[in-house]
Amino acid sequence: MDLQLTGKTALVTGASAGIGRGIAKALAAEGVKTVIAARRVEALSELADEIAQDGGPKPEVVASDLYEDNASVKLAEAALAAVGHIDILINNAGGSRPFADLHVDEERWEEAFTLNFHRPRQLADALIDQMIEREYGRIINITGKSEPDHVNGAFCAKAGMHSWAKGLSRMVGKHGVTVNCIPPGRIHSEQIYRNYTPEYRQWQCENEIPMARYGEPEDLAALATFLSSPIASYITGTVIPVDGGLRRYQF
């Protein structure tokens, strides 16, 4: 299937590793000119070289710490300066913020919501007008599961992202802009290796995941790439998990 993505442009946050890296590679393989952003510039540069060696358009590299003040506006401006316009926004920065204690200080809540809700929302806000003007836009938010075992600040923020994205999708659909969310299940990444032992991962594969394995970044990147394309123009306001069947509820 021709996804009709050649010549499109994209901004991918959190692109230095894991899911973001996988999405950047998948988009580039379809001819998308990407701007890749994260804190680790060396890892981004290595990714840019790898994409170019594989025959894709070499990405533009932007160092970005989204926890800094005004980070979203600065990143949007840098991306627009690098490639002229942005057709596709992949909001992938952020990460799990589990709270083991019953009482959690406000600073930790603020950090969780800044990275996992406010910055992605602000990035979309900074780029939406030029999408509307061009009558093409794809905003794809990598979010989180809705079945937490305990309070997780990131999951709470991501639930807010689901609500915000649904509302935004209803406002911009007539302008050719779609807004969708992808909650990953257990996708191999640095965070997974850091948070879960090999023994736990094996147990979960055998007992909780119907596909009996953890996913790879490429598993999620395939959906993100499809949703980025003109082919997916009638899909918006959705929350589509890529989790091997891990979640238990049906919709």
N, C-alpha and C positions, 0 to 999 in steps of 0.2 A: 504494500500500500504506500502510495506517495503521500506523505503528510503535508506537503506543500509548505514546508518551513524554510526552504532555502532563501537566504536573504533577510530573514527576520532577525531581530535583535533581542537579547535577553540580559537581565541582571539576576544573578544567582548569589544569594547571601549564604554564608556558612559553607563556602565552596571548597575549603582546604582539605576536607576529608569526608568520608562516609557518604551520607545521602546527598549532600550538596555537590560533592565531587562527582558522584554517579550521574546526577541530573545534568551537570555541566557537560560531561562527556557525551551523554546521550543526545543532548540538544545540538552540540557541535557536529556530531555524526550525521545529523540531518541538515547541516548547512547553516545553522544559526550562529551568528556572531555574538559571543557572550562577553559580558563584563562579570568577572568573578571577584567576589569580595569576601574577606575574612581578616582576622588579626594576623595570621601567620603568612607573611608575604613570601617567604621562601617556598612553602608548600604550594602556594598559588602559582608561583613562577614555574615550579616543576610540573604542575598540572597543565599550564599553558603550553609548555614545551612538548609535553606528551600528546596533547590534542593536535598540535601542529604536525608532529611526527606521524600521527595517524591519518593526516590528510584533511583535518577540519580547519575552519578559520581560527587562527590563533587568538585566544581570548585577551582582552584587556584586563590587567591586574590592578585592583584598587585595595589598598590597606584600609580596613575599617573596623573600629571597635564600637559596636552599636550601643554600648552602655554609656558612651560619652555624650555630653550635652549636644543637642542639635545634630546628632550623628546621622539621622535619616535624611535630613535635608542635604547635608554635605555629601552623602553617598549618592543620592539621586542626582545632584549637580555634577558630580564626578562622572557618573555613568553616562549622562546626557552629553557631557563634553567629549567623552571618549568615542561614542558611536553615533551621536546625533539625535537619536530617539530610542525609546525602549518599548518594544512590542509586548514583551513577556517579563513579568516579575515573579521570581521564585523566592518566596519568603521562607527561608530555611534556617536562619540563625536562631539561637536560643538553646534550650536544653532542659532536661529534667531537674526539678528542684524539690526533692522529697523532704518533707518535714516530719522527723521522727517524734518530736515533742508536741504535746498538746498545745502549749503556748509558744508562739513564734514571734519574734520582734518584727516591728514594722519595716525595718530596713531590708530584711530578707524577702518580705512580701513585695516591697517596692522593686527590688532587683528582679524578682521572678516576673512581675507584670511588665516592667520596662522592656526586658529582652523578649518576652514571649507574646506580648500584646501590643504595647504602645509603639515600639519601633517598627514592627511589620505594618501596622495600621498607618503610621506616619509616612513610611516609604510609599505605600499605595497612594496616599493622599498627595504626595509630592509628584507622582508620575501619572495620575489618572487623567488630568486635563489634556495632556498631549496624546494619550491613548484615545480619548473621546474625539479630539480634533482629527486624528488619523482614521477614526472609525474602526480601530482594531486594538484589542488589548486582551491580555490573559494574565490574571492574578491568581497564583496558585500558592496556597499556604500549607506548609508542612506542619501539622498540628500534633495532637496527642490523643490517647485513648480516653474514653469516658467511663471506664470501670476501674477507678483507682482503688488500691488496697488500703490506702490511708491518704491523708491530706498531702497533696503535691502542688506547690505553688504554680508550677508550669502547667499542670493539667487544668487548673482553675483558669489560668490565662488563656489557654488554648480553647477552652469551652467558650470564653468570651469571643475568641476569634471566629468560632463557628457562627455565633449569633451575628457578629458584625459583618462577616462575609455574606451571609444570607441576605441581610438588609441591603448591603451595598450592591449585590447582584441584581436586586429588583430596581435599583436606581439607574444603573448604567447599561443594562442589557440592550436597550433600544439603540445604544451607540456602538454596538459591536464589541462590547467588553464583557468578558465572562469572569466570574469569581468562584473558585472552588477550593475545597480543603481536602488534604490527604492525611489522615492519621496513620502513621506507621505502627506496625506491631514490633516484633523483635527483628530489627534489621542490623546485621553485623556492622559495627562501628566502634570507634575508640571508646565511646560512652558505654556501649554494651560490655566491652571487654573490661572496662574499669569497674563497672557496677555489679557484674554477675560472674560468679566463678564458673569454670568449665563444668563442674559437677551440677550446678543449678541449671545451666543452659541445657545440658543433656537431659536432666529430669523434666524440664519444661517441654522440650521437644517430644518426649515420650508420653507426657501426661496431659498437656494443655493445648498443644498446637496441632490441629487436625492434619496439616501438611507435614508434620513430624520433623520440621527443621526451622532454623532461623532463616530469615530472608537475606538477600543480598541487596546492596544499593541499586543494582540494575533492575531488580524486581519492581521497586517503586519508581525508578526513573522511567520505565516504559510507560506507566500511566501518566506521569507528569508531562512527558513529551507529547503524548497523544492529546492531553487536555490543552497543551500549548498551541495546538495546530488549528488551522481553519476547518479541518474535518470535524472538530469537536465544538462547532459554533452553537449547537443547540443544547449544550450541557453546561448548566450554570447553577449556582446556589447549592451545590451538592457537598456532601461529606462522604468520601469514598475511602474506606480503610484498605490498606495493603498489609495484611497481618497473618496470612496463612490460615485464616479462620479462628484466630485466637479469641476475638470478642465473642460473647455468648448471645447477645441480643440480636434479633433478626433485622432491625432497621433503626 
